[in-house]
Amino acid sequence: MHTYMMGYMKRLLLGAIFMMSGVGMVIAQDSVPEQPAQKPLVKAPFESGYFIADQTVSLPPAKTLEFVIQHDFGTIQQKWSDLWGIWGSSNIRLGMNYTITKNLEVGFGTTKVKRLQDFSLKYNIVRQRKGGFPLTITFFGDVAIDCRDKAFLGNNKLSSDLDYNSLVKDTAFRSSIKNQAVQNDTMYGLNYITYNQATGLKGANATDLSSLFDKTFKASYRFSYYAEFMFARRFCKEFSAQLGISWVHYNLVDMAEMANNHANGMKNDNISLSGIGRLKVSPQTSVMLSYSQPLFTYLNTAPWPNMGVGVEISTSTHTFQIFMTAANGLVPQETAMYNYNNPYNGYILLGFNITRLWTF
């Protein structure tokens, strides 16, 4: 009897414990606040990550490989003589980008002018949502390496009063340099000799040129940097717009040129504001407008602002853009720092961008 009662009491106690635990779990579940459902994403504001000479907030889907062709012709100033720039000097960039995740893209490109090799990263910080966050915010950055011969990157301007006797071994070349220094000063008011002038003088030789112009070269001179934050909104299915603010830095610049053109002492750096807008006129066709303005420059000197107008035709895997613009620098820091084409004086050119996507 005693054993029976002990077993009965154990079963009763265990049952009470299980009942209390169940009630506690139900109360705990009822006390946890219900998480609000996340608002759905708005469709990307742009069809491509490229927009004339600018970047956009848009990325291809995750695990997508993108091949890019960018081509700018010469300016239209020569008219018929070079078929409005089509036969003139051009700039070409080929690039490959890969979207690692839905928010992260890395890329590489090679450019004809200055033989620039660039490495880029683009990251979606936040996306626009229906009835939620109103903007898409993206960061884009790149590093470009100037792969020209170091003669273009070292000391390309030498003071006229430099002691050439100790640096130049060839007597004919030494005499030619002295004569050129006098001519520069008396005829042009210049107190320097350029590398291009020196190479064309009598007696010019590789050894003396290297002694004169390459002695200040550093590998860091090849590098330039670009960083931009972009803020975009898709206002409706027909219209999207974006604003961007960017910072540019060059390890090596022409100091004499920058002293004349750049205000506030920012010789190696610049900050630029940009705005782009897209209006869809059919499911596959859009009209494009862009404008960018370097801030730390004088209004009447280079680098000039860049502007563009064009048409974009897109499919699920291809985007084709044809446009008129001013700058021919296909890496963004070139546009912000070295745009010598003044659009207000009609220095504009024809260009196109092509992208092709492969999803893995």
C-alpha positions as CSV (number, residue, x, y, z in Angstrom):
1,M,0.0,0.0,0.0
2,H,2.8,2.4,0.9
3,T,4.6,1.6,-2.4
4,Y,1.4,2.2,-4.3
5,M,0.8,5.5,-2.7
6,M,4.4,6.6,-3.4
7,G,4.1,5.8,-7.1
8,Y,0.8,7.6,-7.3
9,M,2.2,10.7,-5.7
10,K,5.2,10.7,-8.1
11,R,2.9,10.4,-11.1
12,L,0.7,13.2,-9.8
13,L,3.7,15.5,-9.2
14,L,5.2,14.9,-12.6
15,G,1.8,15.6,-14.2
16,A,1.5,18.9,-12.3
17,I,5.1,19.9,-13.4
18,F,4.3,19.2,-17.1
19,M,1.0,21.1,-16.9
20,M,2.7,24.2,-15.3
21,S,5.5,24.0,-18.0
22,G,2.9,24.0,-20.8
23,V,1.0,26.9,-19.3
24,G,4.3,28.8,-19.0
25,M,5.2,28.2,-22.6
26,V,1.8,29.4,-23.8
27,I,2.0,32.5,-21.7
28,A,5.6,33.2,-22.9
29,Q,4.5,32.7,-26.5
30,D,1.6,35.2,-26.0
31,S,3.9,37.7,-24.3
32,V,6.4,37.9,-27.3
33,P,5.4,40.8,-29.5
34,E,4.7,39.9,-33.1
35,Q,7.4,41.0,-35.5
36,P,6.2,43.3,-38.3
37,A,6.4,41.9,-41.8
38,Q,9.3,43.5,-43.8
39,K,8.1,45.7,-46.6
40,P,8.7,44.4,-50.1
41,L,11.6,45.7,-52.2
42,V,11.0,48.2,-55.0
43,K,12.4,47.2,-58.4
44,A,15.9,48.5,-59.0
45,P,15.8,52.2,-60.2
46,F,18.1,51.6,-63.2
47,E,18.6,48.8,-65.7
48,S,22.4,48.8,-65.5
49,G,25.2,49.7,-63.1
50,Y,26.6,52.1,-65.8
51,F,25.0,55.4,-66.8
52,I,26.9,57.3,-69.5
53,A,30.1,58.2,-67.6
54,D,28.6,57.5,-64.1
55,Q,27.9,54.6,-61.9
56,T,24.4,53.7,-60.5
57,V,23.1,52.1,-57.4
58,S,22.0,49.0,-59.3
59,L,23.8,45.6,-59.2
60,P,23.1,42.5,-61.3
61,P,21.6,39.5,-59.4
62,A,23.9,37.4,-57.2
63,K,26.3,35.0,-58.9
64,T,26.2,37.0,-62.2
65,L,29.2,37.8,-64.4
66,E,29.0,41.1,-66.4
67,F,31.1,42.0,-69.4
68,V,31.4,45.7,-70.1
69,I,32.5,47.6,-73.2
70,Q,32.8,51.4,-73.0
71,H,33.8,53.5,-76.0
72,D,34.2,57.3,-76.4
73,F,35.0,58.8,-79.8
74,G,36.8,62.1,-80.3
75,T,35.2,65.5,-79.9
76,I,33.0,66.8,-82.8
77,Q,35.0,70.1,-83.3
78,Q,36.7,68.9,-86.5
79,K,33.4,68.2,-88.2
80,W,33.7,66.5,-91.6
81,S,37.5,66.2,-91.4
82,D,37.2,63.3,-88.9
83,L,33.5,62.6,-89.3
84,W,32.5,64.5,-86.1
85,G,35.1,62.6,-84.0
86,I,34.3,59.1,-85.2
87,W,37.7,58.9,-87.0
88,G,39.4,60.9,-84.2
89,S,41.3,59.7,-81.2
90,S,39.1,57.4,-79.0
91,N,39.2,55.9,-75.6
92,I,38.1,52.3,-74.9
93,R,37.6,50.4,-71.7
94,L,36.9,46.6,-71.3
95,G,35.6,45.4,-67.9
96,M,34.4,42.3,-66.1
97,N,32.3,42.4,-62.9
98,Y,31.1,39.6,-60.7
99,T,28.2,39.9,-58.2
100,I,29.3,37.7,-55.3
101,T,26.1,38.3,-53.2
102,K,22.9,40.3,-53.9
103,N,24.6,43.3,-52.2
104,L,28.3,43.0,-53.3
105,E,30.0,43.3,-56.6
106,V,33.7,43.3,-57.5
107,G,35.2,44.2,-60.9
108,F,38.3,44.8,-63.0
109,G,38.8,46.9,-66.1
110,T,41.5,48.0,-68.5
111,T,41.5,51.4,-70.3
112,K,43.3,52.6,-73.5
113,V,44.2,56.1,-72.4
114,K,47.0,56.1,-69.8
115,R,46.8,52.3,-69.8
116,L,44.8,52.3,-66.6
117,Q,44.0,49.0,-64.8
118,D,41.2,49.5,-62.3
119,F,39.9,47.3,-59.5
120,S,36.4,48.2,-58.1
121,L,33.9,47.3,-55.4
122,K,30.2,48.2,-55.2
123,Y,28.0,47.5,-52.2
124,N,24.3,48.0,-51.7
125,I,23.9,49.5,-48.2
126,V,20.1,49.6,-48.1
127,R,17.3,49.1,-50.7
128,Q,14.2,51.1,-51.3
129,R,11.0,49.4,-50.1
130,K,7.3,49.8,-50.9
131,G,5.9,51.9,-48.1
132,G,9.2,51.6,-46.3
133,F,12.7,53.1,-46.7
134,P,12.5,55.6,-49.5
135,L,16.0,55.3,-51.1
136,T,18.5,52.9,-52.4
137,I,22.0,53.8,-51.0
138,T,25.1,52.2,-52.6
139,F,28.8,52.7,-52.1
140,F,31.2,52.4,-55.1
141,G,35.0,52.6,-54.9
142,D,37.9,51.8,-57.2
143,V,41.7,51.9,-57.4
144,A,43.3,52.6,-60.8
145,I,46.9,51.9,-61.7
146,D,48.6,54.0,-64.5
147,C,50.7,51.4,-66.4
148,R,52.5,53.7,-68.8
149,D,56.3,53.9,-68.9
150,K,57.6,55.6,-65.8
151,A,59.0,58.4,-67.9
152,F,55.4,59.7,-68.0
153,L,55.1,59.5,-64.2
154,G,58.3,60.8,-62.8
155,N,59.8,64.3,-62.9
156,N,58.4,65.4,-66.3
157,K,59.2,69.1,-65.9
158,L,62.7,70.3,-64.9
159,S,63.6,73.7,-63.7
160,S,65.5,75.7,-66.3
161,D,68.3,76.6,-63.8
162,L,69.0,73.0,-62.8
163,D,72.7,72.1,-62.8
164,Y,72.6,70.0,-66.0
165,N,76.4,69.8,-66.1
166,S,76.4,67.2,-63.3
167,L,73.4,65.2,-64.7
168,V,74.0,65.2,-68.5
169,K,77.1,63.3,-69.8
170,D,76.6,63.9,-73.5
171,T,78.0,67.3,-74.4
172,A,75.8,67.8,-77.5
173,F,72.7,67.0,-75.4
174,R,73.9,69.3,-72.6
175,S,74.3,72.2,-75.0
176,S,70.9,71.5,-76.6
177,I,69.2,71.6,-73.2
178,K,70.8,74.9,-72.3
179,N,69.7,76.5,-75.6
180,Q,66.1,75.1,-75.1
181,A,66.0,76.6,-71.6
182,V,66.9,80.0,-72.9
183,Q,64.3,79.7,-75.7
184,N,61.6,78.6,-73.3
185,D,62.3,81.6,-71.0
186,T,62.6,84.3,-73.7
187,M,60.0,83.2,-76.1
188,Y,57.4,81.5,-73.9
189,G,58.1,82.8,-70.4
190,L,58.5,79.2,-69.2
191,N,60.9,78.4,-66.4
192,Y,61.0,74.7,-67.1
193,I,61.8,72.1,-69.8
194,T,59.4,69.2,-70.4
195,Y,60.3,65.6,-71.0
196,N,58.8,65.8,-74.6
197,Q,61.0,68.7,-75.4
198,A,64.1,67.0,-74.1
199,T,63.5,63.8,-76.1
200,G,63.5,65.8,-79.4
201,L,66.7,67.6,-78.8
202,K,70.0,66.9,-80.5
203,G,72.1,64.4,-78.6
204,A,69.2,63.0,-76.6
205,N,69.9,59.6,-75.3
206,A,68.3,57.1,-72.9
207,T,71.0,57.3,-70.2
208,D,70.8,61.1,-69.8
209,L,67.0,61.2,-70.1
210,S,66.8,58.6,-67.3
211,S,69.1,60.6,-65.2
212,L,67.1,63.8,-65.7
213,F,63.5,62.6,-65.7
214,D,63.3,59.3,-63.9
215,K,65.3,60.1,-60.7
216,T,62.1,61.1,-58.8
217,F,59.9,58.2,-59.9
218,K,58.1,56.2,-57.2
219,A,55.7,53.2,-57.7
220,S,53.1,55.0,-55.7
221,Y,52.9,57.6,-58.5
222,R,50.8,55.1,-60.5
223,F,47.9,55.0,-58.1
224,S,44.6,56.9,-58.0
225,Y,41.5,56.4,-55.9
226,Y,37.8,57.0,-56.2
227,A,35.0,56.7,-53.6
228,E,31.3,57.6,-54.0
229,F,28.1,57.3,-52.1
230,M,25.0,57.2,-54.3
231,F,21.4,57.9,-53.3
232,A,18.7,56.8,-55.7
233,R,14.9,56.6,-55.8
234,R,12.5,55.0,-58.2
235,F,9.6,57.5,-58.2
236,C,7.4,55.4,-60.5
237,K,7.9,52.8,-63.1
238,E,8.8,55.5,-65.7
239,F,11.1,57.8,-63.7
240,S,14.2,57.2,-61.5
241,A,16.8,59.7,-60.3
242,Q,20.1,59.6,-58.4
243,L,22.4,62.0,-56.6
244,G,26.0,61.1,-55.8
245,I,28.9,62.7,-53.9
246,S,32.5,61.4,-54.6
247,W,36.0,61.9,-53.5
248,V,39.0,61.6,-55.8
249,H,42.7,61.3,-55.0
250,Y,45.8,61.1,-57.2
251,N,49.2,60.3,-55.7
252,L,50.8,62.2,-58.6
253,V,49.5,65.3,-60.3
254,D,51.0,68.1,-62.4
255,M,51.5,70.6,-59.5
256,A,51.8,73.6,-61.8
257,E,48.6,72.8,-63.5
258,M,46.7,72.1,-60.3
259,A,48.0,75.3,-58.6
260,N,46.3,77.3,-61.4
261,N,43.1,75.3,-61.6
262,H,42.3,74.0,-58.1
263,A,41.1,76.2,-55.3
264,N,41.5,75.8,-51.5
265,G,44.9,74.1,-51.8
266,M,43.5,70.7,-52.8
267,K,46.1,69.8,-55.4
268,N,45.9,66.0,-55.3
269,D,42.2,65.7,-54.3
270,N,38.8,66.7,-55.6
271,I,35.2,66.3,-54.5
272,S,32.4,66.0,-57.1
273,L,28.6,66.1,-57.1
274,S,26.6,64.3,-59.7
275,G,23.0,63.8,-60.7
276,I,21.4,61.4,-63.2
277,G,17.8,60.8,-64.3
278,R,16.2,58.2,-66.4
279,L,12.7,58.4,-68.1
280,K,11.3,55.1,-69.6
281,V,9.5,55.7,-72.9
282,S,8.8,52.0,-73.6
283,P,9.4,48.7,-71.7
284,Q,12.9,48.5,-73.2
285,T,13.9,52.1,-74.0
286,S,14.8,55.0,-71.8
287,V,16.0,58.6,-72.2
288,M,19.1,59.4,-70.0
289,L,20.4,62.7,-68.6
290,S,23.5,63.2,-66.4
291,Y,25.5,66.1,-64.9
292,S,28.6,66.1,-62.6
293,Q,30.4,69.1,-61.1
294,P,33.9,69.1,-59.5
295,L,33.8,71.3,-56.5
296,F,37.4,72.3,-55.7
297,T,38.1,74.0,-59.0
298,Y,37.7,77.5,-60.4
299,L,34.6,78.0,-62.5
300,N,36.5,79.1,-65.6
301,T,39.2,76.4,-65.7
302,A,39.6,72.7,-66.1
303,P,38.5,70.2,-65.0
304,W,35.2,71.2,-66.6
305,P,31.8,69.8,-65.5
306,N,30.6,66.8,-67.4
307,M,27.1,66.4,-68.9
308,G,25.5,63.8,-71.0
309,V,22.3,62.9,-72.8
310,G,21.5,59.6,-74.4
311,V,19.2,56.6,-75.0
312,E,19.3,53.2,-73.3
313,I,17.9,50.0,-74.8
314,S,17.9,47.0,-72.4
315,T,16.8,43.4,-72.2
316,S,17.2,40.9,-69.4
317,T,20.8,40.2,-70.3
318,H,22.0,43.1,-72.4
319,T,22.1,46.9,-72.0
320,F,23.1,49.3,-74.9
321,Q,23.5,53.0,-74.3
322,I,24.4,55.6,-76.9
323,F,25.0,59.2,-75.8
324,M,26.6,62.6,-76.2
325,T,28.9,63.7,-73.4
326,A,32.0,65.9,-72.7
327,A,34.5,63.8,-70.7
328,N,36.4,60.9,-72.3
329,G,37.8,59.5,-69.1
330,L,36.2,56.1,-68.7
331,V,37.5,55.6,-65.1
332,P,35.4,58.0,-62.9
333,Q,38.4,59.7,-61.2
334,E,39.6,60.8,-64.7
335,T,36.3,62.6,-65.3
336,A,36.4,64.4,-61.9
337,M,40.1,65.4,-62.1
338,Y,41.1,65.6,-65.8
339,N,38.2,66.7,-67.9
340,Y,39.6,69.2,-70.4
341,N,36.5,69.2,-72.7
342,N,34.4,72.3,-71.9
343,P,30.8,71.4,-72.8
344,Y,29.8,75.0,-72.8
345,N,32.2,75.7,-75.7
346,G,30.8,72.7,-77.7
347,Y,33.5,70.2,-76.8
348,I,31.3,67.1,-76.8
349,L,31.7,63.6,-78.1
350,L,29.8,60.5,-79.1
351,G,30.1,57.4,-76.9
352,F,28.4,54.1,-76.1
353,N,28.3,51.5,-73.4
354,I,27.4,47.8,-73.8
355,T,26.9,45.3,-71.0
356,R,26.2,41.5,-71.2
357,L,25.2,39.3,-68.2
358,W,25.7,35.6,-67.5
359,T,24.1,34.1,-64.4
360,F,25.7,31.0,-62.9
